[in-house]
Amino acid sequence: MSQHVSEQDVRDIAVYTRIGLTEEEVAQMTVDLNGIIESLKPITEYDLEGVEPTFHPIGDLSNIMRDDAEQESFTQETALENAPKQQDGCFLIPSILGEGGDR
């Protein structure tokens, strides 16, 4: 099996992704990654001359977006109608940090 990824490559990737690996894990990950890359080698043997790249598996799919249309929005009073608690024209919600109480 060829050496596509070195142990130093694995250490660099681990640092970049903030994954702590022991020396044993680095060695095993190096073997695993090289095995994965080697298993993909048959793909490189296909003759792809003249084959157009596919950028989306479904083909010609695209997002259909409507044009922005300005509309009336809720008034502050309407938005707060069903609020269990409100204060000074704002929603009053329970605090999840600190001393507790409403904020």
Biopython code that builds the backbone (N, CA, C, O; Angstrom):
import numpy as np
from Bio.PDB.StructureBuilder import StructureBuilder

atoms = [
    (1, "MET", "N", (0.853, -1.179, 0.000)),
    (1, "MET", "CA", (0.000, 0.000, 0.000)),
    (1, "MET", "C", (0.898, 1.240, 0.000)),
    (1, "MET", "O", (1.902, 1.286, 0.710)),
    (2, "SER", "N", (0.529, 2.247, -0.802)),
    (2, "SER", "CA", (1.301, 3.492, -0.888)),
    (2, "SER", "C", (1.048, 4.372, 0.325)),
    (2, "SER", "O", (0.041, 4.242, 1.021)),
    (3, "GLN", "N", (1.977, 5.252, 0.548)),
    (3, "GLN", "CA", (1.855, 6.212, 1.644)),
    (3, "GLN", "C", (1.377, 7.537, 1.047)),
    (3, "GLN", "O", (2.187, 8.310, 0.537)),
    (4, "HIS", "N", (0.064, 7.807, 1.105)),
    (4, "HIS", "CA", (-0.495, 9.051, 0.587)),
    (4, "HIS", "C", (-0.502, 10.138, 1.667)),
    (4, "HIS", "O", (-0.335, 11.322, 1.374)),
    (5, "VAL", "N", (-0.696, 9.717, 2.911)),
    (5, "VAL", "CA", (-0.794, 10.634, 4.045)),
    (5, "VAL", "C", (0.236, 10.212, 5.082)),
    (5, "VAL", "O", (0.302, 9.043, 5.462)),
    (6, "SER", "N", (1.030, 11.158, 5.532)),
    (6, "SER", "CA", (2.043, 10.843, 6.545)),
    (6, "SER", "C", (1.471, 11.077, 7.944)),
    (6, "SER", "O", (0.410, 11.683, 8.095)),
    (7, "GLU", "N", (2.175, 10.598, 8.952)),
    (7, "GLU", "CA", (1.754, 10.844, 10.333)),
    (7, "GLU", "C", (1.760, 12.335, 10.634)),
    (7, "GLU", "O", (0.919, 12.817, 11.393)),
    (8, "GLN", "N", (2.702, 13.072, 10.047)),
    (8, "GLN", "CA", (2.732, 14.523, 10.258)),
    (8, "GLN", "C", (1.494, 15.176, 9.640)),
    (8, "GLN", "O", (0.947, 16.126, 10.200)),
    (9, "ASP", "N", (1.055, 14.665, 8.485)),
    (9, "ASP", "CA", (-0.188, 15.180, 7.881)),
    (9, "ASP", "C", (-1.363, 14.974, 8.827)),
    (9, "ASP", "O", (-2.195, 15.866, 8.997)),
    (10, "VAL", "N", (-1.428, 13.805, 9.437)),
    (10, "VAL", "CA", (-2.523, 13.501, 10.367)),
    (10, "VAL", "C", (-2.439, 14.416, 11.587)),
    (10, "VAL", "O", (-3.463, 14.921, 12.049)),
    (11, "ARG", "N", (-1.242, 14.634, 12.110)),
    (11, "ARG", "CA", (-1.089, 15.555, 13.246)),
    (11, "ARG", "C", (-1.535, 16.969, 12.867)),
    (11, "ARG", "O", (-2.223, 17.633, 13.642)),
    (12, "ASP", "N", (-1.140, 17.430, 11.669)),
    (12, "ASP", "CA", (-1.525, 18.768, 11.214)),
    (12, "ASP", "C", (-3.038, 18.892, 11.070)),
    (12, "ASP", "O", (-3.619, 19.905, 11.460)),
    (13, "ILE", "N", (-3.671, 17.877, 10.516)),
    (13, "ILE", "CA", (-5.134, 17.881, 10.374)),
    (13, "ILE", "C", (-5.789, 17.891, 11.743)),
    (13, "ILE", "O", (-6.769, 18.605, 11.956)),
    (14, "ALA", "N", (-5.258, 17.105, 12.675)),
    (14, "ALA", "CA", (-5.818, 17.042, 14.026)),
    (14, "ALA", "C", (-5.717, 18.399, 14.716)),
    (14, "ALA", "O", (-6.659, 18.823, 15.384)),
    (15, "VAL", "N", (-4.596, 19.077, 14.562)),
    (15, "VAL", "CA", (-4.431, 20.409, 15.153)),
    (15, "VAL", "C", (-5.419, 21.378, 14.511)),
    (15, "VAL", "O", (-6.080, 22.150, 15.206)),
    (16, "TYR", "N", (-5.516, 21.336, 13.189)),
    (16, "TYR", "CA", (-6.405, 22.251, 12.463)),
    (16, "TYR", "C", (-7.859, 22.056, 12.882)),
    (16, "TYR", "O", (-8.598, 23.029, 13.027)),
    (17, "THR", "N", (-8.271, 20.811, 13.076)),
    (17, "THR", "CA", (-9.662, 20.516, 13.432)),
    (17, "THR", "C", (-9.874, 20.432, 14.938)),
    (17, "THR", "O", (-10.973, 20.136, 15.407)),
    (18, "ARG", "N", (-8.803, 20.698, 15.693)),
    (18, "ARG", "CA", (-8.862, 20.691, 17.157)),
    (18, "ARG", "C", (-9.329, 19.351, 17.721)),
    (18, "ARG", "O", (-10.183, 19.284, 18.606)),
    (19, "ILE", "N", (-8.741, 18.296, 17.182)),
    (19, "ILE", "CA", (-9.020, 16.943, 17.660)),
    (19, "ILE", "C", (-7.755, 16.445, 18.351)),
    (19, "ILE", "O", (-6.684, 16.418, 17.744)),
    (20, "GLY", "N", (-7.875, 16.057, 19.600)),
    (20, "GLY", "CA", (-6.730, 15.532, 20.326)),
    (20, "GLY", "C", (-6.513, 14.063, 19.999)),
    (20, "GLY", "O", (-7.410, 13.245, 20.202)),
    (21, "LEU", "N", (-5.344, 13.720, 19.499)),
    (21, "LEU", "CA", (-5.024, 12.329, 19.176)),
    (21, "LEU", "C", (-3.759, 11.908, 19.909)),
    (21, "LEU", "O", (-2.788, 12.661, 19.980)),
    (22, "THR", "N", (-3.781, 10.700, 20.451)),
    (22, "THR", "CA", (-2.571, 10.134, 21.041)),
    (22, "THR", "C", (-1.670, 9.646, 19.906)),
    (22, "THR", "O", (-2.102, 9.578, 18.755)),
    (23, "GLU", "N", (-0.426, 9.310, 20.228)),
    (23, "GLU", "CA", (0.495, 8.807, 19.202)),
    (23, "GLU", "C", (-0.033, 7.512, 18.568)),
    (23, "GLU", "O", (0.138, 7.289, 17.369)),
    (24, "GLU", "N", (-0.672, 6.668, 19.375)),
    (24, "GLU", "CA", (-1.247, 5.426, 18.838)),
    (24, "GLU", "C", (-2.387, 5.734, 17.878)),
    (24, "GLU", "O", (-2.533, 5.082, 16.844)),
    (25, "GLU", "N", (-3.198, 6.738, 18.229)),
    (25, "GLU", "CA", (-4.312, 7.118, 17.357)),
    (25, "GLU", "C", (-3.809, 7.756, 16.061)),
    (25, "GLU", "O", (-4.398, 7.554, 15.000)),
    (26, "VAL", "N", (-2.730, 8.517, 16.146)),
    (26, "VAL", "CA", (-2.137, 9.110, 14.945)),
    (26, "VAL", "C", (-1.672, 8.006, 14.012)),
    (26, "VAL", "O", (-1.933, 8.052, 12.810)),
    (27, "ALA", "N", (-0.980, 7.010, 14.566)),
    (27, "ALA", "CA", (-0.486, 5.896, 13.753)),
    (27, "ALA", "C", (-1.640, 5.133, 13.113)),
    (27, "ALA", "O", (-1.582, 4.807, 11.927)),
    (28, "GLN", "N", (-2.685, 4.847, 13.881)),
    (28, "GLN", "CA", (-3.826, 4.107, 13.349)),
    (28, "GLN", "C", (-4.590, 4.931, 12.310)),
    (28, "GLN", "O", (-5.021, 4.396, 11.289)),
    (29, "MET", "N", (-4.757, 6.232, 12.568)),
    (29, "MET", "CA", (-5.461, 7.106, 11.635)),
    (29, "MET", "C", (-4.693, 7.206, 10.321)),
    (29, "MET", "O", (-5.300, 7.278, 9.253)),
    (30, "THR", "N", (-3.362, 7.211, 10.392)),
    (30, "THR", "CA", (-2.536, 7.256, 9.187)),
    (30, "THR", "C", (-2.774, 6.011, 8.341)),
    (30, "THR", "O", (-2.943, 6.096, 7.125)),
    (31, "VAL", "N", (-2.786, 4.856, 8.998)),
    (31, "VAL", "CA", (-3.052, 3.595, 8.286)),
    (31, "VAL", "C", (-4.457, 3.620, 7.684)),
    (31, "VAL", "O", (-4.643, 3.247, 6.526)),
    (32, "ASP", "N", (-5.446, 4.058, 8.468)),
    (32, "ASP", "CA", (-6.836, 4.081, 7.996)),
    (32, "ASP", "C", (-7.014, 5.016, 6.804)),
    (32, "ASP", "O", (-7.636, 4.641, 5.810)),
    (33, "LEU", "N", (-6.470, 6.234, 6.898)),
    (33, "LEU", "CA", (-6.629, 7.195, 5.803)),
    (33, "LEU", "C", (-5.935, 6.722, 4.528)),
    (33, "LEU", "O", (-6.466, 6.885, 3.430)),
    (34, "ASN", "N", (-4.761, 6.141, 4.676)),
    (34, "ASN", "CA", (-4.075, 5.607, 3.505)),
    (34, "ASN", "C", (-4.864, 4.452, 2.884)),
    (34, "ASN", "O", (-4.896, 4.307, 1.662)),
    (35, "GLY", "N", (-5.496, 3.636, 3.719)),
    (35, "GLY", "CA", (-6.341, 2.547, 3.215)),
    (35, "GLY", "C", (-7.557, 3.064, 2.459)),
    (35, "GLY", "O", (-7.935, 2.514, 1.425)),
    (36, "ILE", "N", (-8.165, 4.120, 2.978)),
    (36, "ILE", "CA", (-9.332, 4.711, 2.316)),
    (36, "ILE", "C", (-8.930, 5.285, 0.959)),
    (36, "ILE", "O", (-9.603, 5.055, -0.046)),
    (37, "ILE", "N", (-7.833, 6.030, 0.939)),
    (37, "ILE", "CA", (-7.369, 6.627, -0.318)),
    (37, "ILE", "C", (-7.017, 5.537, -1.322)),
    (37, "ILE", "O", (-7.332, 5.656, -2.506)),
    (38, "GLU", "N", (-6.372, 4.490, -0.860)),
    (38, "GLU", "CA", (-5.994, 3.382, -1.743)),
    (38, "GLU", "C", (-7.236, 2.680, -2.295)),
    (38, "GLU", "O", (-7.237, 2.240, -3.444)),
    (39, "SER", "N", (-8.283, 2.573, -1.492)),
    (39, "SER", "CA", (-9.507, 1.901, -1.960)),
    (39, "SER", "C", (-10.205, 2.696, -3.056)),
    (39, "SER", "O", (-10.997, 2.135, -3.813)),
    (40, "LEU", "N", (-9.924, 3.997, -3.154)),
    (40, "LEU", "CA", (-10.515, 4.832, -4.195)),
    (40, "LEU", "C", (-9.708, 4.831, -5.489)),
    (40, "LEU", "O", (-10.127, 5.432, -6.479)),
    (41, "LYS", "N", (-8.576, 4.174, -5.493)),
    (41, "LYS", "CA", (-7.689, 4.165, -6.656)),
    (41, "LYS", "C", (-8.369, 3.674, -7.937)),
    (41, "LYS", "O", (-8.099, 4.245, -8.994)),
    (42, "PRO", "N", (-9.232, 2.657, -7.912)),
    (42, "PRO", "CA", (-9.869, 2.212, -9.157)),
    (42, "PRO", "C", (-10.655, 3.310, -9.885)),
    (42, "PRO", "O", (-10.834, 3.241, -11.101)),
    (43, "ILE", "N", (-11.116, 4.309, -9.155)),
    (43, "ILE", "CA", (-11.867, 5.395, -9.785)),
    (43, "ILE", "C", (-10.978, 6.138, -10.786)),
    (43, "ILE", "O", (-11.461, 6.618, -11.811)),
    (44, "THR", "N", (-9.696, 6.230, -10.492)),
    (44, "THR", "CA", (-8.784, 6.970, -11.372)),
    (44, "THR", "C", (-8.523, 6.223, -12.679)),
    (44, "THR", "O", (-7.941, 6.799, -13.599)),
    (45, "GLU", "N", (-8.929, 4.977, -12.788)),
    (45, "GLU", "CA", (-8.660, 4.183, -13.986)),
    (45, "GLU", "C", (-9.738, 4.335, -15.058)),
    (45, "GLU", "O", (-9.572, 3.823, -16.165)),
    (46, "TYR", "N", (-10.841, 5.027, -14.755)),
    (46, "TYR", "CA", (-11.903, 5.222, -15.743)),
    (46, "TYR", "C", (-11.477, 6.245, -16.787)),
    (46, "TYR", "O", (-10.818, 7.235, -16.470)),
    (47, "ASP", "N", (-11.860, 5.994, -18.031)),
    (47, "ASP", "CA", (-11.592, 6.953, -19.103)),
    (47, "ASP", "C", (-12.714, 7.985, -19.097)),
    (47, "ASP", "O", (-13.845, 7.688, -19.480)),
    (48, "LEU", "N", (-12.393, 9.191, -18.662)),
    (48, "LEU", "CA", (-13.395, 10.242, -18.538)),
    (48, "LEU", "C", (-13.218, 11.334, -19.589)),
    (48, "LEU", "O", (-13.732, 12.442, -19.435)),
    (49, "GLU", "N", (-12.496, 11.020, -20.646)),
    (49, "GLU", "CA", (-12.279, 11.991, -21.718)),
    (49, "GLU", "C", (-13.616, 12.379, -22.344)),
    (49, "GLU", "O", (-14.369, 11.525, -22.810)),
    (50, "GLY", "N", (-13.895, 13.674, -22.346)),
    (50, "GLY", "CA", (-15.131, 14.172, -22.961)),
    (50, "GLY", "C", (-16.353, 14.113, -22.064)),
    (50, "GLY", "O", (-17.436, 14.513, -22.490)),
    (51, "VAL", "N", (-16.220, 13.630, -20.845)),
    (51, "VAL", "CA", (-17.360, 13.570, -19.927)),
    (51, "VAL", "C", (-17.488, 14.920, -19.230)),
    (51, "VAL", "O", (-16.548, 15.405, -18.601)),
    (52, "GLU", "N", (-18.672, 15.515, -19.357)),
    (52, "GLU", "CA", (-18.906, 16.810, -18.723)),
    (52, "GLU", "C", (-19.023, 16.635, -17.211)),
    (52, "GLU", "O", (-19.633, 15.669, -16.753)),
    (53, "PRO", "N", (-18.458, 17.539, -16.435)),
    (53, "PRO", "CA", (-18.584, 17.449, -14.978)),
    (53, "PRO", "C", (-20.038, 17.640, -14.548)),
    (53, "PRO", "O", (-20.780, 18.407, -15.161)),
    (54, "THR", "N", (-20.431, 16.943, -13.501)),
    (54, "THR", "CA", (-21.765, 17.084, -12.933)),
    (54, "THR", "C", (-21.628, 17.863, -11.636)),
    (54, "THR", "O", (-20.897, 17.466, -10.729)),
    (55, "PHE", "N", (-22.343, 18.976, -11.563)),
    (55, "PHE", "CA", (-22.236, 19.799, -10.373)),
    (55, "PHE", "C", (-23.387, 19.572, -9.428)),
    (55, "PHE", "O", (-23.311, 19.970, -8.266)),
    (56, "HIS", "N", (-24.454, 18.943, -9.889)),
    (56, "HIS", "CA", (-25.590, 18.650, -9.023)),
    (56, "HIS", "C", (-26.146, 17.295, -9.434)),
    (56, "HIS", "O", (-26.400, 17.069, -10.618)),
    (57, "PRO", "N", (-26.341, 16.386, -8.479)),
    (57, "PRO", "CA", (-26.769, 15.037, -8.831)),
    (57, "PRO", "C", (-28.149, 14.981, -9.478)),
    (57, "PRO", "O", (-28.467, 14.002, -10.152)),
    (58, "ILE", "N", (-28.967, 16.001, -9.291)),
    (58, "ILE", "CA", (-30.315, 15.981, -9.871)),
    (58, "ILE", "C", (-30.318, 16.691, -11.220)),
    (58, "ILE", "O", (-31.344, 16.712, -11.900)),
    (59, "GLY", "N", (-29.210, 17.263, -11.611)),
    (59, "GLY", "CA", (-29.138, 17.863, -12.933)),
    (59, "GLY", "C", (-29.418, 19.343, -12.939)),
    (59, "GLY", "O", (-28.681, 20.126, -12.340)),
    (60, "ASP", "N", (-30.481, 19.728, -13.614)),
    (60, "ASP", "CA", (-30.750, 21.137, -13.883)),
    (60, "ASP", "C", (-31.614, 21.787, -12.810)),
    (60, "ASP", "O", (-32.358, 22.722, -13.107)),
    (61, "LEU", "N", (-31.534, 21.320, -11.592)),
    (61, "LEU", "CA", (-32.338, 21.858, -10.506)),
    (61, "LEU", "C", (-31.809, 23.223, -10.092)),
    (61, "LEU", "O", (-30.599, 23.411, -9.963)),
    (62, "SER", "N", (-32.703, 24.164, -9.885)),
    (62, "SER", "CA", (-32.295, 25.475, -9.395)),
    (62, "SER", "C", (-33.365, 26.010, -8.460)),
    (62, "SER", "O", (-34.527, 25.608, -8.528)),
    (63, "ASN", "N", (-32.961, 26.918, -7.591)),
    (63, "ASN", "CA", (-33.912, 27.533, -6.677)),
    (63, "ASN", "C", (-34.801, 28.505, -7.441)),
    (63, "ASN", "O", (-34.332, 29.263, -8.289)),
    (64, "ILE", "N", (-36.059, 28.469, -7.134)),
    (64, "ILE", "CA", (-36.989, 29.414, -7.731)),
    (64, "ILE", "C", (-37.403, 30.367, -6.633)),
    (64, "ILE", "O", (-38.083, 29.987, -5.680)),
    (65, "MET", "N", (-36.983, 31.606, -6.779)),
    (65, "MET", "CA", (-37.244, 32.599, -5.750)),
    (65, "MET", "C", (-38.230, 33.620, -6.298)),
    (65, "MET", "O", (-38.146, 34.018, -7.460)),
    (66, "ARG", "N", (-39.136, 34.028, -5.479)),
    (66, "ARG", "CA", (-40.067, 35.071, -5.905)),
    (66, "ARG", "C", (-39.392, 36.425, -5.759)),
    (66, "ARG", "O", (-38.439, 36.574, -4.994)),
    (67, "ASP", "N", (-39.884, 37.395, -6.484)),
    (67, "ASP", "CA", (-39.371, 38.749, -6.336)),
    (67, "ASP", "C", (-39.798, 39.287, -4.988)),
    (67, "ASP", "O", (-40.881, 38.972, -4.496)),
    (68, "ASP", "N", (-38.943, 40.100, -4.395)),
    (68, "ASP", "CA", (-39.297, 40.742, -3.136)),
    (68, "ASP", "C", (-40.446, 41.702, -3.379)),
    (68, "ASP", "O", (-40.432, 42.488, -4.326)),
    (69, "ALA", "N", (-41.427, 41.625, -2.518)),
    (69, "ALA", "CA", (-42.569, 42.531, -2.633)),
    (69, "ALA", "C", (-42.798, 43.172, -1.277)),
    (69, "ALA", "O", (-42.922, 42.480, -0.267)),
    (70, "GLU", "N", (-42.853, 44.477, -1.260)),
    (70, "GLU", "CA", (-43.073, 45.198, -0.022)),
    (70, "GLU", "C", (-44.527, 45.011, 0.404)),
    (70, "GLU", "O", (-45.437, 45.156, -0.412)),
    (71, "GLN", "N", (-44.749, 44.690, 1.684)),
    (71, "GLN", "CA", (-46.093, 44.485, 2.210)),
    (71, "GLN", "C", (-46.192, 45.122, 3.580)),
    (71, "GLN", "O", (-45.192, 45.455, 4.216)),
    (72, "GLU", "N", (-47.411, 45.276, 4.005)),
    (72, "GLU", "CA", (-47.630, 45.757, 5.366)),
    (72, "GLU", "C", (-47.136, 44.698, 6.338)),
    (72, "GLU", "O", (-47.287, 43.502, 6.089)),
    (73, "SER", "N", (-46.553, 45.132, 7.430)),
    (73, "SER", "CA", (-46.111, 44.182, 8.443)),
    (73, "SER", "C", (-46.952, 44.380, 9.703)),
    (73, "SER", "O", (-47.778, 45.289, 9.774)),
    (74, "PHE", "N", (-46.733, 43.528, 10.680)),
    (74, "PHE", "CA", (-47.461, 43.639, 11.944)),
    (74, "PHE", "C", (-47.130, 44.959, 12.630)),
    (74, "PHE", "O", (-46.016, 45.473, 12.531)),
    (75, "THR", "N", (-48.100, 45.474, 13.306)),
    (75, "THR", "CA", (-47.801, 46.599, 14.194)),
    (75, "THR", "C", (-47.199, 46.020, 15.463)),
    (75, "THR", "O", (-47.317, 44.823, 15.725)),
    (76, "GLN", "N", (-46.567, 46.852, 16.232)),
    (76, "GLN", "CA", (-45.975, 46.388, 17.481)),
    (76, "GLN", "C", (-47.062, 45.827, 18.400)),
    (76, "GLN", "O", (-46.853, 44.811, 19.063)),
    (77, "GLU", "N", (-48.196, 46.474, 18.439)),
    (77, "GLU", "CA", (-49.296, 46.010, 19.291)),
    (77, "GLU", "C", (-49.793, 44.631, 18.846)),
    (77, "GLU", "O", (-50.055, 43.771, 19.686)),
    (78, "THR", "N", (-49.924, 44.413, 17.534)),
    (78, "THR", "CA", (-50.372, 43.111, 17.022)),
    (78, "THR", "C", (-49.356, 42.028, 17.370)),
    (78, "THR", "O", (-49.733, 40.930, 17.779)),
    (79, "ALA", "N", (-48.085, 42.329, 17.210)),
    (79, "ALA", "CA", (-47.041, 41.346, 17.501)),
    (79, "ALA", "C", (-47.052, 40.953, 18.973)),
    (79, "ALA", "O", (-46.755, 39.805, 19.304)),
    (80, "LEU", "N", (-47.387, 41.874, 19.853)),
    (80, "LEU", "CA", (-47.350, 41.612, 21.296)),
    (80, "LEU", "C", (-48.683, 41.137, 21.864)),
    (80, "LEU", "O", (-48.770, 40.856, 23.059)),
    (81, "GLU", "N", (-49.731, 41.040, 21.029)),
    (81, "GLU", "CA", (-51.064, 40.684, 21.523)),
    (81, "GLU", "C", (-51.081, 39.406, 22.360)),
    (81, "GLU", "O", (-51.700, 39.374, 23.424)),
    (82, "ASN", "N", (-50.417, 38.368, 21.897)),
    (82, "ASN", "CA", (-50.468, 37.072, 22.576)),
    (82, "ASN", "C", (-49.249, 36.792, 23.448)),
    (82, "ASN", "O", (-49.079, 35.672, 23.930)),
    (83, "ALA", "N", (-48.411, 37.782, 23.653)),
    (83, "ALA", "CA", (-47.228, 37.592, 24.495)),
    (83, "ALA", "C", (-47.672, 37.397, 25.940)),
    (83, "ALA", "O", (-48.448, 38.202, 26.455)),
    (84, "PRO", "N", (-47.193, 36.343, 26.607)),
    (84, "PRO", "CA", (-47.571, 36.133, 27.998)),
    (84, "PRO", "C", (-47.160, 37.305, 28.893)),
    (84, "PRO", "O", (-47.881, 37.678, 29.818)),
    (85, "LYS", "N", (-45.980, 37.881, 28.599)),
    (85, "LYS", "CA", (-45.501, 39.027, 29.373)),
    (85, "LYS", "C", (-44.852, 40.015, 28.407)),
    (85, "LYS", "O", (-44.213, 39.627, 27.430)),
    (86, "GLN", "N", (-45.033, 41.303, 28.705)),
    (86, "GLN", "CA", (-44.378, 42.326, 27.898)),
    (86, "GLN", "C", (-44.022, 43.501, 28.787)),
    (86, "GLN", "O", (-44.619, 43.716, 29.842)),
    (87, "GLN", "N", (-43.032, 44.257, 28.333)),
    (87, "GLN", "CA", (-42.596, 45.413, 29.105)),
    (87, "GLN", "C", (-42.031, 46.446, 28.132)),
    (87, "GLN", "O", (-41.175, 46.125, 27.307)),
    (88, "ASP", "N", (-42.498, 47.653, 28.227)),
    (88, "ASP", "CA", (-42.024, 48.768, 27.403)),
    (88, "ASP", "C", (-42.057, 48.436, 25.911)),
    (88, "ASP", "O", (-41.138, 48.797, 25.177)),
    (89, "GLY", "N", (-43.108, 47.750, 25.461)),
    (89, "GLY", "CA", (-43.255, 47.439, 24.044)),
    (89, "GLY", "C", (-42.383, 46.307, 23.553)),
    (89, "GLY", "O", (-42.196, 46.161, 22.345)),
    (90, "CYS", "N", (-41.837, 45.491, 24.460)),
    (90, "CYS", "CA", (-40.964, 44.369, 24.093)),
    (90, "CYS", "C", (-41.468, 43.094, 24.751)),
    (90, "CYS", "O", (-42.185, 43.137, 25.750)),
    (91, "PHE", "N", (-41.081, 41.954, 24.175)),
    (91, "PHE", "CA", (-41.374, 40.676, 24.808)),
    (91, "PHE", "C", (-40.565, 40.576, 26.086)),
    (91, "PHE", "O", (-39.394, 40.955, 26.108)),
    (92, "LEU", "N", (-41.167, 40.074, 27.145)),
    (92, "LEU", "CA", (-40.479, 39.846, 28.410)),
    (92, "LEU", "C", (-40.336, 38.338, 28.546)),
    (92, "LEU", "O", (-41.333, 37.620, 28.627)),
    (93, "ILE", "N", (-39.100, 37.862, 28.572)),
    (93, "ILE", "CA", (-38.859, 36.422, 28.583)),
    (93, "ILE", "C", (-38.061, 36.037, 29.825)),
    (93, "ILE", "O", (-37.340, 36.863, 30.384)),
    (94, "PRO", "N", (-38.191, 34.768, 30.261)),
    (94, "PRO", "CA", (-37.419, 34.324, 31.425)),
    (94, "PRO", "C", (-35.923, 34.314, 31.110)),
    (94, "PRO", "O", (-35.511, 33.953, 30.007)),
    (95, "SER", "N", (-35.133, 34.710, 32.077)),
    (95, "SER", "CA", (-33.688, 34.693, 31.922)),
    (95, "SER", "C", (-33.186, 33.253, 31.978)),
    (95, "SER", "O", (-33.667, 32.459, 32.786)),
    (96, "ILE", "N", (-32.235, 32.920, 31.134)),
    (96, "ILE", "CA", (-31.654, 31.578, 31.187)),
    (96, "ILE", "C", (-30.233, 31.623, 31.744)),
    (96, "ILE", "O", (-29.632, 30.578, 31.994)),
    (97, "LEU", "N", (-29.701, 32.810, 31.937)),
    (97, "LEU", "CA", (-28.369, 32.962, 32.499)),
    (97, "LEU", "C", (-28.434, 33.903, 33.686)),
    (97, "LEU", "O", (-29.332, 34.742, 33.763)),
    (98, "GLY", "N", (-27.516, 33.779, 34.590)),
    (98, "GLY", "CA", (-27.409, 34.723, 35.672)),
    (98, "GLY", "C", (-28.355, 34.423, 36.832)),
    (98, "GLY", "O", (-28.604, 33.265, 37.166)),
    (99, "GLU", "N", (-28.868, 35.474, 37.429)),
    (99, "GLU", "CA", (-29.655, 35.383, 38.660)),
    (99, "GLU", "C", (-31.083, 34.881, 38.456)),
    (99, "GLU", "O", (-31.760, 34.547, 39.428)),
    (100, "GLY", "N", (-31.535, 34.824, 37.249)),
    (100, "GLY", "CA", (-32.913, 34.418, 36.993)),
    (100, "GLY", "C", (-33.802, 35.631, 36.858)),
    (100, "GLY", "O", (-33.314, 36.754, 36.737)),
    (101, "GLY", "N", (-35.093, 35.415, 36.877)),
    (101, "GLY", "CA", (-36.029, 36.515, 36.704)),
    (101, "GLY", "C", (-36.286, 36.762, 35.228)),
    (101, "GLY", "O", (-35.733, 36.085, 34.361)),
    (102, "ASP", "N", (-37.130, 37.738, 34.961)),
    (102, "ASP", "CA", (-37.480, 38.070, 33.598)),
    (102, "ASP", "C", (-36.524, 39.123, 33.036)),
    (102, "ASP", "O", (-36.011, 39.964, 33.774)),
    (103, "ARG", "N", (-36.293, 39.069, 31.733)),
    (103, "ARG", "CA", (-35.424, 40.047, 31.041)),
    (103, "ARG", "C", (-36.157, 40.615, 29.852)),
    (103, "ARG", "O", (-35.612, 41.453, 29.133)),
]
sb = StructureBuilder()
sb.init_structure("model")
sb.init_model(0)
sb.init_chain("A")
sb.init_seg("    ")
for serial, (resi, resn, name, xyz) in enumerate(atoms, 1):
    if name == "N":
        sb.init_residue(resn, " ", resi, " ")
    sb.init_atom(name, np.array(xyz, "f"), 0.0, 1.0, " ", f" {name:<3s}", serial, name[0])
structure = sb.get_structure()
